[in-house]
Amino acid sequence: MNNIFVYLEIEDGVVGDVSLELLTKGRSLADQYKCHLEAVAAGYQLEKVAEQVFPYGVDVLHVADDRRLAPYTSLPHTSLLVNLFKQEQPQIALMGATSLGRDLGPRVSSALFSGLTADCTALEIGNYEDKKAGKIYENLLYQIRPAFGGNIVATIVNPDCRPQMATVREGAMKKQIKDPKYKGKINKLDVSKYVADSDFVMEVIERHMEKSKLNIKGSPIIIAGGYGMGSADNFKMLYDLADTLGGEVGASRAAVDAGFADHERQIGQTGITVRPKLYIACGISGQIQHIAGMQESAMIIAINNDPKAPINAIADYVITGNVEDVVPKMIKYYKSNSK
């Protein structure tokens, strides 16, 4: 019960960013545990998966290559992971907090009676003292996430059940190659030993997938507005600033709930997680659930008329003033000084 497993999300032979981010974090955890990092690839035509994941420090890649495993359906993938985990006894199992991970994770953890912490924003290793039982648990996985509507940051531990399972949102972790020449082992799985024929009761005949027209997560510059913008009309100045700087417009949950912006632009615990080079927060107070989605930005500029706004504590630069006054001046300055 030593190794760390990451379930890979794969679409058309390409490993998703959330899985690569988890491999990066998994490698760091494995180095601390002094154990192996293992990955599970389940799908069809997975020949190029190994070359994508080995540079991230994967020691063992378990490959379940079967036409019936793609596209994803719940039952076969659940049976595959449950039986593989029973066999390999991982210490930690991680997967993305995506629509797929949110379907698969609870099914696997329930079957293994292991429990699962969803939507983690950080993972660390630490000790835990159970004062009632008089026990000290060492090297547990600290599963950290906002809770109670974002009013607190909870650290959750699983002292006794294994594997310690968690899902993590895309963008919450850094994606970083360990060694381009890193080579692990490939373990080809006989799918029939892990998945019963009856699990393939459902067949996906056709899929229609529409890509988002926005690329907030990949934008190097984000202009984000909060409830303090006052109205949807005031949000228009953020689009003007974003066009001037070549960025995208994001929003806090409060702004989205007020109808100032569309939900697809929401940044935070209940939206998307971003890591731009520049994040300009306009009229955003900085509640925990919003900060969880943007605190890893390289540079943060906060524009707010409240000098005690929580977001000021994490901002690199703070502009105290009304957004209606400050933002138009920024637009005018950048337009006159940009080539």
N, C-alpha and C positions, 0 to 999 in steps of 0.2 A: 504493500500500500504506500508506495513512495512517489510514483511518477505523476506528472501533470499532463492532462489531456485537453486538447482544444478541438472542438468540432468545427470543420471547415464548411463555410457556405460557398457553394460553387455554382456559377451560372455560365453555361456554354464553355466549360473547361477553364474558366477564369475564377480564381479565388477572390472572394470579396474583401474589401478594405477592412471591414470589422474583424474578419478572421486574422488578417495579417497584423492588425493592432493587438489582438489577443495573443498571437504568437510572440510578439515583441515582449509583452508583459509576462507571458508564460515562461519565456526564456530567462527573464530576470528572476522570477520566482523559483524556477528550477535551479538556478545557480545558487540561490540562498538555501534551498533545501538540499542541494548537492544531489539532485536526481535528474532523470531524463525528462525531456519535453517530447511529448508524442502528439500526433495529429491524426484525425480521422477524416478521410475523404470518402464520401458515399455518393455515387451517381453513375454516369455513363461517359465513356471515352475520357478517362482521367489521366492519360499518358503524360500530360504536361504539367500536372499538379506538383510533382516532386521538385521540378526545377524552380517553381515559384515559391515553395515554402522552405526548402532546405537552407537558403541563405539567411533565414530568420532564426536558425539555430535548432531546427527540428531534428531530434535524434532518431525517431522512429515514425514512419508514415504508414498508417494502416489504410489500405486501399480496398474498398468494396466497389468493384466496377461491374455493374449489371444494368442492362437496358431498362429493367423494371424499376430501378431506383431513381430514375430521372424522368420527368421533373419530380420534385419532392412531394411525397405524401406521408401522412403521419405514421401509419401503422408499421410499415417496413423499416423506416429509419429509427423508430422507437425501439423495435425489437433488436435491431442491429446494435444500437448503443447499449441497451440494457444487458444483452448477453455478452457483449465485448467487455463492458465494465465489470460484470460478474467474474469474467475470466481474468482480466488484467488487474483488477482492484486498484484503480487510481486513487491518489490522495486528493487531487483537485480536478474538477472538470469545468471547463469554461466554454461559453458560446455567446453569440451576439444577441443583444436584446432587440432583435428584429421580429417581423411577423413570423418568420420561420422559427427563430429561437424561442419566442414566447409560446409557440405551439409545442415544440419538441422538448424544451427544458423541463416544464412541469410534468410531462408524461414520464420522462426518464426518472426524474427524482422521486416521483410518486411510486413508481414500480420498485425502486431501490430503497424506499423509505429513508431517503437521505436529506430531504429538504432542499430548498433553493432560495437564494436571494436574488431578486430581479432588479434590473436597471441600476447596477452599481456604477459609481463614478470613480471609485478608486479601490485598489486591492493591495493589501500589505500583509506582512507576516508579523505576528506578535504572540505574546503569552496571555493567558486568561486564568484568573483565580476564581474558582467556585467556592465561596466562603461557606455556603451551606453544607456542601459535600466535603469540604476540607481538601479539595484537589487543586493542583496547579497544572494547567495544560500548556505545553510549550509548542511553539511553531504552528499556531493556528492561522488560518486565513482570515484576516480582517476584511469583511465585505462591507464596504462603506457606501452609503447612499442617503440622499435626503428623504425624510419621512414626515408624516403628519402635514401633508400639503406643503412641504418644503420649509416648515418652521424649525426643524432640527436636522442635524446630520447624524444618522444612526450608524453605529459600528456593530455589525452582526457577526457572531461566531457560531460555529457548529462543532462543539467539543467532541462528540461521540460518534456521530454517523458519518459514513464515507460513501461516495466521495463528497467533499465540500464543493457544492455546485453554485455557480453564479452566472448571471447574464450581464453583459456590459454593452452600453450603447455605443454605436459607431461614433468615432471622434473623441471619445472620452480618454482613450489611451493613445500614445504616440506610436507611429509605425516606423520601425527602424531596422534595417538589415544588420545582422550580426557579423556575417562574413560571407561575401559572394561565393567563396569556394567551399563553404561548409557542406559536408555530405553526411547524410544519415542513412538509415536502413529502410527498405521498403518491405512491408509485410502485406502480401496479397491475401485477402480474406476470401474464403469459400462462403459466399453469401448463403448458400443452402444450409450451412451449419448454424447460422445465426438468425435467419429469417424464415419463417414458415410460409408455405405457398398460400395459405389462407390470409396472410397479411397483405397480399397483393390483390385484395378484393376490389380495390378502387383503381381505375385507370384514367389518367388525364388525357383526354382526346385532343383538346386544343386550348391554347392560352393566348390571351391578349394582354400585353404589357405596355403601358404608356409611361415613357420616361418623363421625369419632371422637367418643366421648362426652366426652372430655376437651378442655379448652381451655387447656392449660398455656402454650402460646406466647402466647396473648392475655391471660393473667392478669397484673394489675399487681403481685400479691404471690405469691411462690413460697416455700414451705417445703421445702427439699430435704434429704434424709437420705442419709448414706453408710454404709459398712461399720461405722463407729464407733457406729451406733445399736444394734448388737449382735444384734437379732432382729426378726422381723416384728411381734411383739407390741409392741416398743418403738416401731415405726413408727406405731402407732395414736395416740400422743400428737402426732405431726406432723399427722395428719388433724384432731385436735381443735384444734390451734393454727391450722391453715389455716381451719377453720370459723369460729373466733373472729375471725380477721382478714379473712375474705372472700377467701381465696386458694386456690391449688392446691398439691398435693404433688408434688414431683419427687424424683428419685433419681439417685445416681451409678451408674456401670456396676458397681462392686464390690457395691453394695447389690442391684442387679438380679440379678447373677450369683449372689448368696448367697440369692436367693429372698425378699428383704425387700419387694420391690415389683415391679409388672408392668413389662415392657419399654417399654410405651407412655409410661411416666413418666420414662424415662431421658434425662438431660440431658448433653450433651457431644459430642465428636467423632463417636461412634457412636450418638448419640441425636438429640435436638432442640437447637436453639440458641434461647436466650431472652434478652429484654431487659426484665425487669420493673422497676418502680419500686423494689421492695424484694425482696431475695433473702436469705433466712436459711438459711445452710448449717450443718446440724447433723451433727456427726460425720463431716465430709468433710475429708480431708487436703488435697486440692487438686492432684491430678495434672494434667499439661498437658492431657490429653484432656478432662477435666471443665471446666477453666477456659476452654478454647476455646469452650464452649457457654454460658457465663454471665458472662464478664468485662465485658460491656458493660452490665450491670445498673446502674441509677442509684445504688442504695445496697446495699452488701453487708455483712451481719452474719455473722460466723463464730463458731460455738460449738464448741469443741474442747478436749479436755484436754491437747493438745500445744501448748505456746506457740510451738513452732518449726514448726508445720504450714505448708506452702507457701501454703495459701489465705489465711493471715493477711497475707501480703504485699500482696494486692490488696483486702483487706477494709477498709471504712470504719470498722467497729467490731469489736473482737475481745473475745469473752467466753471466758475460760479457765476451763473447768470441765467436769464430766460432764454430758452432755445429759440424763441421767435426773434430774438435780437442777435444771438451768437451765430446761428447757422447761416443766415443770409450774408453775414460778414465773411464767414469762411468761404462760402460759394463765390462771392465777389473777389476775394483775395486769390483763391486758387485759379479762377478763370483768368485773372489778369496776369498771373505769374506762371501759368502752365504753357508749355510749348505746344 
